[in-house]
Amino acid sequence: MLTEEQTQFYADNGYVVVKGLLTKEEAAAYRQEAHALMERLTRLREQEVDATWGSAANGAKKTQLLHCHDVQFQAAAFSRLLLNDRLTSVAADILGPNVQLHHSKMFIKPPEKGSPFPLHQDAPFFPHEQHSMIAAIVHFDDAPLEKGCVCVVPGSHKQGMLPHIQDGSWHLPTDEFPIDMAMPLPAEAGDAVFFSYLTIHGSGINVSNEARTTVLIQMRDPADPPSLRTHESRGQGMMLAGIDPTGEKTVSVDRTQNADGTMAEGQAASTERHGATHPVLAGAMGGAMSGGMTAGRM
Ligand SMILES: O=C(O)CCC(=O)C(=O)O
Protein backbone atom coordinates (compact mmCIF):
# COMPACT_ATOMS: atom_id res chain seq x y z
CA MET A 1 0.00 0.00 0.00
CA LEU A 2 1.12 3.53 -0.71
CA THR A 3 0.98 6.20 1.97
CA GLU A 4 -0.87 9.42 1.21
CA GLU A 5 2.44 11.18 0.58
CA GLN A 6 3.56 8.46 -1.83
CA THR A 7 0.25 8.72 -3.70
CA GLN A 8 0.66 12.48 -3.96
CA PHE A 9 4.31 12.04 -5.00
CA TYR A 10 3.20 9.70 -7.81
CA ALA A 11 0.53 12.17 -8.98
CA ASP A 12 3.11 15.00 -9.06
CA ASN A 13 6.08 13.10 -10.48
CA GLY A 14 4.71 10.16 -12.47
CA TYR A 15 6.72 7.59 -10.52
CA VAL A 16 7.22 6.26 -7.02
CA VAL A 17 9.92 4.04 -5.53
CA VAL A 18 8.72 1.40 -3.07
CA LYS A 19 11.59 0.24 -0.89
CA GLY A 20 11.63 -3.41 0.17
CA LEU A 21 8.57 -4.53 -1.80
CA LEU A 22 10.20 -7.96 -1.69
CA THR A 23 12.37 -9.19 1.16
CA LYS A 24 16.06 -9.75 0.38
CA GLU A 25 15.43 -13.52 0.56
CA GLU A 26 12.54 -13.32 -1.93
CA ALA A 27 14.59 -11.13 -4.25
CA ALA A 28 17.51 -13.59 -4.09
CA ALA A 29 15.19 -16.50 -4.93
CA TYR A 30 13.73 -14.62 -7.91
CA ARG A 31 17.23 -13.70 -9.04
CA GLN A 32 18.13 -17.38 -9.10
CA GLU A 33 14.94 -18.19 -11.09
CA ALA A 34 15.73 -15.41 -13.55
CA HIS A 35 19.30 -16.52 -14.20
CA ALA A 36 18.26 -20.21 -14.42
CA LEU A 37 15.60 -19.19 -16.97
CA MET A 38 18.11 -17.28 -19.03
CA GLU A 39 20.49 -20.24 -19.02
CA ARG A 40 17.65 -22.51 -20.18
CA LEU A 41 16.60 -20.17 -22.94
CA THR A 42 20.12 -19.73 -24.18
CA ARG A 43 20.50 -23.51 -24.32
CA LEU A 44 17.06 -24.41 -25.69
CA ARG A 45 16.32 -21.61 -28.13
CA GLU A 46 18.62 -21.51 -31.07
CA GLN A 47 18.10 -17.80 -31.35
CA GLU A 48 19.46 -14.64 -29.86
CA VAL A 49 18.07 -13.62 -26.50
CA ASP A 50 19.79 -10.27 -26.82
CA ALA A 51 17.36 -7.34 -26.86
CA THR A 52 19.75 -4.41 -27.17
CA TRP A 53 18.00 -1.47 -28.84
CA GLY A 54 19.37 -0.61 -32.26
CA SER A 55 20.80 2.79 -31.36
CA ALA A 56 22.56 1.31 -28.32
CA ALA A 57 23.91 -1.55 -30.44
CA ASN A 58 25.53 1.01 -32.74
CA GLY A 59 27.36 2.66 -29.84
CA ALA A 60 31.14 2.54 -29.42
CA LYS A 61 30.97 -0.32 -26.92
CA LYS A 62 29.36 -3.67 -27.77
CA THR A 63 26.75 -4.24 -25.11
CA GLN A 64 24.22 -6.96 -24.36
CA LEU A 65 20.74 -7.16 -22.85
CA LEU A 66 19.34 -10.59 -22.04
CA HIS A 67 15.58 -10.70 -22.04
CA CYS A 68 12.47 -12.84 -21.91
CA HIS A 69 8.88 -11.67 -22.44
CA ASP A 70 5.92 -13.05 -20.47
CA VAL A 71 8.05 -14.81 -17.88
CA GLN A 72 4.98 -16.27 -16.14
CA PHE A 73 4.87 -18.85 -18.94
CA GLN A 74 8.42 -19.94 -18.15
CA ALA A 75 8.37 -20.47 -14.38
CA ALA A 76 5.54 -20.64 -11.83
CA ALA A 77 7.53 -18.41 -9.47
CA PHE A 78 6.89 -15.50 -11.83
CA SER A 79 3.13 -16.20 -11.84
CA ARG A 80 3.26 -15.86 -8.07
CA LEU A 81 5.14 -12.58 -8.42
CA LEU A 82 2.40 -11.15 -10.66
CA LEU A 83 -0.17 -11.95 -7.99
CA ASN A 84 1.94 -10.82 -5.03
CA ASP A 85 -0.36 -8.71 -2.82
CA ARG A 86 2.36 -6.21 -2.05
CA LEU A 87 2.82 -5.55 -5.77
CA THR A 88 -0.87 -5.54 -6.73
CA SER A 89 -1.92 -3.36 -3.78
CA VAL A 90 0.50 -0.61 -4.88
CA ALA A 91 -0.74 -0.95 -8.46
CA ALA A 92 -4.34 -0.72 -7.17
CA ASP A 93 -3.50 2.43 -5.19
CA ILE A 94 -2.43 4.01 -8.49
CA LEU A 95 -4.94 2.47 -10.92
CA GLY A 96 -8.00 1.82 -8.81
CA PRO A 97 -9.19 -1.56 -7.54
CA ASN A 98 -9.04 -3.39 -10.88
CA VAL A 99 -5.58 -4.22 -12.16
CA GLN A 100 -5.07 -6.07 -15.44
CA LEU A 101 -1.86 -7.50 -16.83
CA HIS A 102 -0.61 -6.14 -20.15
CA HIS A 103 2.71 -8.01 -20.32
CA SER A 104 5.80 -8.88 -18.33
CA LYS A 105 9.46 -9.00 -19.27
CA MET A 106 12.70 -9.90 -17.61
CA PHE A 107 15.93 -8.07 -18.29
CA ILE A 108 19.42 -9.12 -17.29
CA LYS A 109 22.07 -6.51 -17.98
CA PRO A 110 25.29 -8.55 -17.91
CA PRO A 111 28.35 -7.27 -16.00
CA GLU A 112 30.57 -4.68 -17.71
CA LYS A 113 28.47 -4.56 -20.88
CA GLY A 114 24.77 -4.37 -19.96
CA SER A 115 22.99 -2.35 -22.65
CA PRO A 116 21.46 1.07 -21.97
CA PHE A 117 17.92 2.21 -22.81
CA PRO A 118 17.79 5.68 -24.42
CA LEU A 119 15.13 7.93 -22.88
CA HIS A 120 11.62 7.14 -24.09
CA GLN A 121 7.99 6.82 -23.06
CA ASP A 122 6.23 3.47 -23.21
CA ALA A 123 2.93 5.06 -24.30
CA PRO A 124 3.60 5.19 -28.07
CA PHE A 125 4.31 1.45 -28.14
CA PHE A 126 0.87 0.45 -26.80
CA PRO A 127 -1.32 3.56 -26.47
CA HIS A 128 -4.52 3.45 -24.41
CA GLU A 129 -7.42 5.87 -24.42
CA GLN A 130 -7.18 6.95 -20.77
CA HIS A 131 -3.43 6.47 -20.31
CA SER A 132 -3.92 4.28 -17.24
CA MET A 133 -0.95 2.02 -18.06
CA ILE A 134 1.84 1.74 -15.49
CA ALA A 135 5.00 -0.31 -15.18
CA ALA A 136 6.52 -1.81 -12.07
CA ILE A 137 10.22 -2.65 -12.29
CA VAL A 138 11.08 -5.11 -9.53
CA HIS A 139 14.78 -5.39 -8.65
CA PHE A 140 16.18 -8.82 -7.85
CA ASP A 141 19.66 -7.48 -7.08
CA ASP A 142 21.13 -4.11 -6.14
CA ALA A 143 21.09 -1.58 -8.97
CA PRO A 144 23.41 1.32 -8.17
CA LEU A 145 24.17 3.95 -10.83
CA GLU A 146 27.13 1.97 -12.23
CA LYS A 147 24.86 -1.00 -12.96
CA GLY A 148 22.73 1.13 -15.27
CA CYS A 149 19.87 1.75 -12.85
CA VAL A 150 16.51 3.07 -14.06
CA CYS A 151 16.37 6.86 -14.58
CA VAL A 152 13.21 8.99 -14.88
CA VAL A 153 12.32 12.57 -15.72
CA PRO A 154 10.08 13.62 -12.82
CA GLY A 155 6.81 15.25 -13.89
CA SER A 156 7.26 14.31 -17.56
CA HIS A 157 4.02 12.28 -17.53
CA LYS A 158 2.20 15.61 -17.67
CA GLN A 159 3.56 16.36 -21.14
CA GLY A 160 1.43 13.77 -22.93
CA MET A 161 2.77 11.56 -25.71
CA LEU A 162 5.92 13.03 -27.25
CA PRO A 163 7.35 12.50 -30.76
CA HIS A 164 9.85 9.63 -30.82
CA ILE A 165 12.45 8.98 -33.47
CA GLN A 166 13.38 5.72 -35.09
CA ASP A 167 17.04 5.06 -34.62
CA GLY A 168 17.31 1.28 -34.64
CA SER A 169 14.48 1.41 -32.11
CA TRP A 170 12.04 4.11 -31.04
CA HIS A 171 13.13 6.64 -28.46
CA LEU A 172 13.32 10.36 -27.83
CA PRO A 173 16.01 12.29 -29.74
CA THR A 174 19.17 11.83 -27.66
CA ASP A 175 20.48 15.36 -28.34
CA GLU A 176 17.34 16.90 -26.83
CA PHE A 177 16.85 14.16 -24.24
CA PRO A 178 20.30 12.93 -23.10
CA ILE A 179 20.20 10.22 -20.44
CA ASP A 180 21.84 12.54 -17.88
CA MET A 181 18.82 14.87 -17.90
CA ALA A 182 16.97 12.08 -16.07
CA MET A 183 17.13 11.35 -12.36
CA PRO A 184 18.83 8.03 -11.51
CA LEU A 185 16.86 5.80 -9.14
CA PRO A 186 19.52 3.56 -7.56
CA ALA A 187 17.79 0.56 -6.01
CA GLU A 188 18.48 -2.32 -3.67
CA ALA A 189 17.39 -5.91 -4.17
CA GLY A 190 13.65 -6.08 -3.41
CA ASP A 191 12.88 -2.43 -4.28
CA ALA A 192 10.37 -1.61 -7.01
CA VAL A 193 9.77 1.50 -9.07
CA PHE A 194 6.26 2.17 -10.39
CA PHE A 195 5.83 4.68 -13.20
CA SER A 196 3.29 5.88 -15.76
CA TYR A 197 3.72 4.82 -19.38
CA LEU A 198 3.91 8.56 -20.13
CA THR A 199 6.87 9.11 -17.79
CA ILE A 200 10.14 9.58 -19.68
CA HIS A 201 12.59 6.92 -18.56
CA GLY A 202 15.67 4.97 -19.61
CA SER A 203 18.89 3.64 -18.12
CA GLY A 204 22.65 3.64 -18.65
CA ILE A 205 25.19 0.88 -19.35
CA ASN A 206 25.99 -1.65 -16.64
CA VAL A 207 29.72 -1.05 -16.18
CA SER A 208 29.90 -2.85 -12.81
CA ASN A 209 31.17 -6.38 -12.30
CA GLU A 210 27.72 -7.79 -11.45
CA ALA A 211 24.58 -8.43 -13.48
CA ARG A 212 21.51 -6.21 -13.02
CA THR A 213 18.41 -8.41 -12.86
CA THR A 214 14.82 -7.10 -13.04
CA VAL A 215 11.30 -8.01 -14.05
CA LEU A 216 9.09 -5.30 -15.51
CA ILE A 217 5.31 -5.75 -15.20
CA GLN A 218 3.06 -3.56 -17.32
CA MET A 219 -0.47 -3.14 -15.93
CA ARG A 220 -3.62 -1.17 -16.76
CA ASP A 221 -7.18 -0.48 -15.69
CA PRO A 222 -9.29 -3.04 -17.63
CA ALA A 223 -11.83 -0.28 -18.39
CA ASP A 224 -9.17 1.62 -20.35
CA PRO A 225 -9.20 0.19 -23.88
CA PRO A 226 -6.17 0.22 -26.20
CA SER A 227 -6.49 2.94 -28.84
CA LEU A 228 -4.60 0.66 -31.22
CA ARG A 229 -4.39 -3.13 -31.25
CA THR A 230 -0.70 -3.64 -30.94
CA HIS A 231 1.78 -5.34 -28.64
CA GLU A 232 -0.69 -8.11 -27.86
CA SER A 233 0.76 -11.10 -26.12
CA ARG A 234 0.01 -14.37 -24.42
CA GLY A 235 -1.42 -13.80 -20.97
CA GLN A 236 -2.58 -10.28 -21.73
CA GLY A 237 -5.81 -9.47 -19.89
CA MET A 238 -5.15 -11.63 -16.82
CA MET A 239 -6.64 -9.96 -13.75
CA LEU A 240 -4.08 -9.32 -11.03
CA ALA A 241 -6.45 -7.52 -8.64
CA GLY A 242 -10.21 -6.90 -8.58
CA ILE A 243 -12.45 -7.70 -11.53
CA ASP A 244 -12.84 -6.86 -15.20
CA PRO A 245 -16.04 -4.78 -15.18
CA THR A 246 -16.24 -4.73 -18.99
CA GLY A 247 -16.83 -8.45 -19.55
CA GLU A 248 -14.59 -8.10 -22.61
CA LYS A 249 -13.01 -11.17 -24.12
CA THR A 250 -9.27 -11.11 -23.68
CA VAL A 251 -7.17 -10.30 -26.75
CA SER A 252 -6.79 -13.01 -29.33
CA VAL A 253 -3.22 -13.41 -30.31
CA ASP A 254 -2.69 -14.70 -33.81
CA ARG A 255 -1.39 -18.20 -33.24
CA THR A 256 0.06 -18.98 -36.61
CA GLN A 257 2.53 -21.81 -36.77
CA ASN A 258 6.27 -21.42 -36.81
CA ALA A 259 8.25 -23.26 -39.47
CA ASP A 260 9.02 -26.02 -36.97
CA GLY A 261 5.29 -26.56 -36.27
CA THR A 262 5.28 -24.95 -32.83
CA MET A 263 2.75 -22.21 -32.17
CA ALA A 264 4.05 -18.70 -32.60
CA GLU A 265 3.98 -16.83 -29.33
CA GLY A 266 2.63 -13.29 -29.22
CA GLN A 267 2.57 -12.99 -32.98
CA ALA A 268 1.26 -9.43 -32.94
CA ALA A 269 4.00 -8.34 -30.60
CA SER A 270 6.75 -10.09 -32.47
CA THR A 271 5.54 -8.74 -35.79
CA GLU A 272 5.81 -5.31 -34.25
CA ARG A 273 9.29 -6.02 -32.97
CA HIS A 274 10.38 -7.08 -36.40
CA GLY A 275 9.22 -3.99 -38.17
CA ALA A 276 5.47 -3.58 -38.69
CA THR A 277 4.04 -0.22 -39.63
CA HIS A 278 3.29 1.71 -36.48
CA PRO A 279 0.71 4.45 -37.07
CA VAL A 280 0.71 5.77 -33.51
CA LEU A 281 4.40 6.42 -33.56
CA ALA A 282 3.93 8.02 -36.95
CA GLY A 283 1.12 10.09 -35.42
CA ALA A 284 3.28 11.02 -32.46
CA MET A 285 5.73 12.43 -34.97
CA GLY A 286 3.00 14.83 -36.09
CA GLY A 287 2.85 13.15 -39.49
CA ALA A 288 6.39 14.24 -40.25
CA MET A 289 7.12 10.88 -41.82
CA SER A 290 5.20 9.44 -44.69
CA GLY A 291 4.70 5.83 -45.63
CA GLY A 292 4.28 4.65 -42.05
CA MET A 293 6.96 3.89 -39.54
CA THR A 294 8.29 0.78 -37.98
CA ALA A 295 8.57 0.04 -34.30
CA GLY A 296 11.43 -1.84 -32.72
CA ARG A 297 10.57 -2.83 -29.21
CA MET A 298 11.68 -5.34 -26.64
O1 LIG B 1 15.13 -1.81 -17.32
C1 LIG B 1 15.46 -0.69 -17.70
O2 LIG B 1 16.55 -0.20 -17.44
C2 LIG B 1 14.51 0.14 -18.50
C3 LIG B 1 13.51 -0.69 -19.24
C4 LIG B 1 12.67 0.13 -20.13
O3 LIG B 1 12.81 1.32 -20.23
C5 LIG B 1 11.60 -0.46 -20.92
O4 LIG B 1 11.54 -1.69 -21.07
O5 LIG B 1 10.77 0.31 -21.44
The ligand as an SDF file (V2000), in Angstrom:
LIG
                    3D

 10  9  0  0  0  0  0  0  0  0999 V2000
   15.1340   -1.8110  -17.3200 O   0  0  0  0  0  0  0  0  0  0  0  0
   15.4570   -0.6920  -17.6970 C   0  0  0  0  0  0  0  0  0  0  0  0
   16.5510   -0.1970  -17.4360 O   0  0  0  0  0  0  0  0  0  0  0  0
   14.5060    0.1370  -18.4990 C   0  0  0  0  0  0  0  0  0  0  0  0
   13.5120   -0.6950  -19.2430 C   0  0  0  0  0  0  0  0  0  0  0  0
   12.6670    0.1300  -20.1290 C   0  0  0  0  0  0  0  0  0  0  0  0
   12.8130    1.3160  -20.2290 O   0  0  0  0  0  0  0  0  0  0  0  0
   11.6020   -0.4640  -20.9220 C   0  0  0  0  0  0  0  0  0  0  0  0
   11.5400   -1.6900  -21.0670 O   0  0  0  0  0  0  0  0  0  0  0  0
   10.7740    0.3150  -21.4430 O   0  0  0  0  0  0  0  0  0  0  0  0
  1  2  2  0
  2  3  1  0
  2  4  1  0
  4  5  1  0
  5  6  1  0
  6  7  2  0
  6  8  1  0
  8  9  2  0
  8 10  1  0
M  END
$$$$
